């Protein structure tokens, strides 16, 4: 996989923005009873990981505005990462996926308890909307609420708790991937476009590319769940296979890789409209990632 030389620069900018947010809001330490809450909150966010979602917003902003995303704008966009972290904290809970490892560290509930993890997730969600509101565009709030709420991420979580995916068609699986990941990723691109005054056609391109990128991310996840190792992925592998919530369970590994290739071809068509090398490299990064 080609190394994206520019990616660490963007990741560091996101990390620095999060640190600024923590410092501004005194989320550092506490001698009071809520000290564990502060530690758990930082544990949930300070994973120094991909930061893919706010970076996609930055790329979309730069694509439309033809200028670098300022720190002021980025400080609003980190709400996207806070929201993403909330979904992970709640997804890991014993009543959901019951995961004990996330990004090479104990999950929040495993480290600090189930009750604290629920409260941390609740806090991260409200913190996220507070930051996104600083961008000054009500469309941003409407967009992200739609794709992470009862028509998106939460809807997927409901489906996930109601039963396994055995017997689902490929179209069913893709719809679930869109609810879980694709819609959220598309919204990240659209938000970056909205705040840089993209037109309707440009926003439509961002949405189409984001949906496909989310599908590719999830299909690649299924492949890694079959072929990867916990030490490399920094998370527990094989859980989806055991729970029959997994594309390879229904279509086998060879067919799943073909599905990923087909999604890549669809993205290549859209990338012709974007004409941006960084988007091309992000597509390859998602499709070929090892963790």
C-alpha positions in Angstrom: 0.0 0.0 0.0 1.3 3.4 -0.9 2.2 5.6 2.0 0.2 8.8 2.2 3.0 11.3 3.1 0.5 14.1 3.7 -1.8 12.0 6.0 0.2 12.3 9.2 0.2 16.1 8.8 -3.6 16.1 8.8 -3.8 13.6 11.6 -1.5 15.8 13.8 -3.6 18.8 13.1 -6.7 17.0 14.2 -4.9 15.7 17.3 -3.7 19.2 18.2 -7.2 20.6 17.7 -8.5 18.0 20.2 -5.8 19.0 22.7 -6.8 22.6 22.3 -10.4 21.7 23.0 -9.4 19.8 26.1 -7.3 22.7 27.4 -10.0 25.3 26.7 -12.7 23.3 28.5 -10.4 22.1 31.4 -10.8 18.4 30.4 -7.4 17.5 31.9 -7.6 16.3 35.4 -9.8 16.6 38.5 -9.3 15.9 42.2 -13.1 15.5 42.7 -15.3 12.5 42.5 -15.6 12.9 38.7 -11.9 12.3 38.2 -12.6 8.9 36.6 -15.0 10.5 34.3 -12.3 12.9 33.0 -9.9 10.0 32.6 -12.5 7.9 30.8 -13.4 10.8 28.5 -9.8 11.3 27.5 -9.3 7.5 27.1 -12.2 7.5 24.6 -10.8 10.3 22.4 -7.0 10.2 22.8 -6.4 7.1 20.7 -4.2 8.9 18.2 -5.7 6.8 15.4 -6.9 7.3 11.8 -9.0 10.5 12.3 -10.4 9.7 8.9 -13.7 11.5 9.3 -12.6 15.0 10.2 -9.8 14.6 7.6 -12.4 13.9 4.9 -14.2 17.1 6.0 -10.9 19.0 5.7 -10.3 17.6 2.2 -13.7 18.5 1.0 -13.3 22.0 2.4 -10.0 22.5 0.6 -11.4 21.0 -2.6 -14.1 23.7 -2.8 -12.4 26.7 -1.1 -9.0 26.2 -2.7 -7.4 27.1 0.6 -6.1 25.3 3.7 -8.6 24.5 6.5 -7.9 27.0 9.2 -7.5 26.1 12.9 -10.7 27.9 13.7 -12.7 25.8 11.2 -10.9 22.6 12.3 -11.8 23.3 15.9 -15.4 23.0 14.8 -14.9 20.0 12.7 -13.4 17.9 15.5 -17.0 17.6 16.6 -17.1 14.9 13.9 -14.4 12.9 15.7 -16.0 13.3 19.1 -19.3 12.0 17.6 -17.4 9.0 16.0 -15.8 8.2 19.4 -19.2 8.2 21.1 -20.4 5.6 18.6 -17.4 3.4 19.3 -17.8 3.7 23.1 -21.4 2.6 23.0 -20.8 0.0 20.3 -18.3 -1.7 22.6 -20.7 -2.0 25.5 -21.5 -5.5 26.9 -25.1 -5.0 25.8 -24.0 -4.3 22.3 -20.8 -5.9 20.8 -19.2 -6.7 24.2 -15.7 -5.8 23.0 -12.8 -5.5 25.4 -10.1 -4.2 23.0 -10.2 -1.1 20.9 -7.2 0.4 19.2 -4.8 -1.6 21.2 -6.2 -0.5 24.6 -9.0 -1.8 26.8 -12.4 -0.4 25.8 -13.8 2.3 27.9 -16.3 0.1 29.7 -13.6 -2.5 30.3 -11.3 0.1 31.8 -13.8 2.3 33.7 -17.0 0.3 34.0 -20.2 0.0 32.0 -22.0 2.9 33.7 -19.1 5.3 33.1 -18.8 4.2 29.5 -22.5 5.0 28.9 -22.1 8.5 30.5 -18.9 9.1 28.5 -20.7 8.3 25.3 -23.6 10.6 26.2 -21.2 13.4 27.0 -19.2 13.0 23.7 -22.4 13.2 21.7 -23.4 16.5 23.2 -19.8 17.9 23.1 -19.8 17.0 19.4 -22.9 19.0 18.5 -21.6 21.9 20.6 -18.4 22.0 18.5 -20.2 21.6 15.2 -22.5 24.4 16.1 -19.5 26.8 16.1 -19.3 26.4 12.4 -22.3 28.6 12.1 -24.3 26.6 9.6 -27.6 24.9 10.7 -27.3 22.6 7.7 -24.3 21.0 9.3 -26.3 20.0 12.4 -29.2 18.7 10.3 -27.0 16.7 8.1 -25.0 15.0 10.8 -28.0 14.4 13.0 -29.8 12.6 10.1 -27.0 10.2 9.4 -26.0 9.4 13.0 -29.5 9.2 14.5 -32.7 7.2 14.0 -32.2 7.0 10.2 -28.5 6.1 10.4 -26.0 4.8 12.9 -28.6 4.3 15.7 -30.9 2.6 13.3 -28.1 0.2 12.3 -27.4 -0.4 16.0 -31.0 -1.3 16.5 -30.9 -3.8 13.6 -27.7 -5.2 15.0 -29.3 -6.0 18.4 -32.3 -7.6 16.9 -30.5 -10.6 15.2 -27.7 -11.8 13.0 -27.4 -11.1 9.3 -27.6 -14.7 8.1 -29.7 -15.1 5.0 -29.4 -11.4 4.1 -28.9 -10.4 0.4 -25.9 -8.4 -0.7 -28.3 -5.4 -1.1 -29.4 -5.9 2.5 -25.7 -5.9 3.7 -24.9 -2.8 1.7 -27.8 -0.9 3.2 -26.6 -1.9 6.6 -23.1 -0.7 5.7 -24.6 2.6 4.5 -26.4 3.1 7.8 -23.4 2.1 9.9 -20.6 3.9 8.1 -21.3 5.1 4.6 -23.9 7.8 5.6 -21.7 9.1 8.3 -18.6 9.3 6.1 -20.6 11.0 3.3 -21.8 13.6 5.8 -18.3 14.4 6.8 -17.5 15.2 3.1 -20.8 17.1 2.7 -20.1 19.2 5.9 -16.7 20.2 4.5 -18.4 21.2 1.3 -21.3 23.1 3.0 -19.1 25.4 5.0 -17.0 26.2 1.9 -20.2 26.9 -0.1 -20.2 24.0 -2.4 -23.1 23.8 -4.9 -25.7 21.1 -5.0 -23.9 19.1 -7.8 -20.7 19.2 -5.8 -22.4 18.0 -2.6 -24.1 15.2 -4.6 -20.6 14.0 -5.8 -19.3 14.1 -2.2 -22.3 12.0 -1.0 -21.9 9.4 -3.7 -18.2 9.0 -3.0 -18.7 9.0 0.7 -21.3 6.2 0.6 -19.0 4.1 -1.6 -16.0 4.8 0.6 -18.0 3.7 3.7 -19.0 0.5 1.9 -15.3 -0.2 1.0 -14.3 0.5 4.6 -16.8 -2.0 6.0 -16.1 -4.7 3.4 -12.4 -4.3 4.1 -13.2 -4.7 7.8 -14.9 -8.0 7.0 -11.8 -9.2 5.1 -9.5 -8.2 7.9 -11.8 -9.9 10.4 -11.1 -13.1 8.4 -7.4 -12.6 7.5 -6.1 -10.2 10.1 -4.6 -10.6 13.6 -5.5 -8.9 16.8 -1.9 -7.7 17.3 -2.0 -5.9 13.9 -5.5 -4.7 14.0 -5.4 -3.6 17.7 -8.9 -5.1 18.2 -10.5 -8.5 18.6 -10.8 -10.4 15.4 -13.3 -13.2 14.5 -16.2 -11.8 16.6 -18.3 -10.9 13.6 -17.7 -14.3 12.0 -18.8 -16.1 15.2 -21.9 -13.9 15.4 -22.8 -14.4 11.7 -22.8 -10.6 11.2 -20.2 -10.7 8.6 -20.1 -10.5 4.8 -17.6 -13.3 4.3 -19.9 -15.6 6.3 -22.4 -15.3 3.4 -20.2 -14.8 0.4 -16.9 -16.4 1.3 -13.5 -14.6 1.1 -12.9 -14.7 -2.6 -16.3 -13.3 -3.5 -16.0 -10.6 -0.8 -12.8 -9.4 -2.3 -14.5 -9.2 -5.7 -17.2 -7.1 -4.1 -14.5 -4.7 -2.7 -13.0 -4.5 -6.2 -16.4 -3.6 -7.7 -16.9 -0.8 -5.2 -13.4 0.5 -6.1 -14.3 0.6 -9.8 -17.5 2.6 -8.9 -15.4 5.0 -6.8 -12.9 5.5 -9.7 -15.7 6.8 -11.9 -16.6 9.4 -9.3 -13.0 10.3 -8.7 -12.8 11.5 -12.3 -15.2 14.3 -11.2 -13.2 15.2 -8.1 -9.9 15.4 -9.9 -8.0 15.4 -6.5 -5.0 13.1 -5.9 -5.6 13.1 -2.1 -9.1 11.6 -2.6 -7.5 8.9 -4.9 -5.0 8.1 -2.2 -7.6 8.0 0.5 -9.6 5.5 -1.6 -6.5 3.2 -2.0 -5.8 3.6 1.8 -9.2 2.4 2.8 -9.3 -0.5 0.3 -5.8 -1.7 1.2 -5.4 -0.9 4.9 -4.0 -3.5 7.3 -5.6 -2.1 10.4 
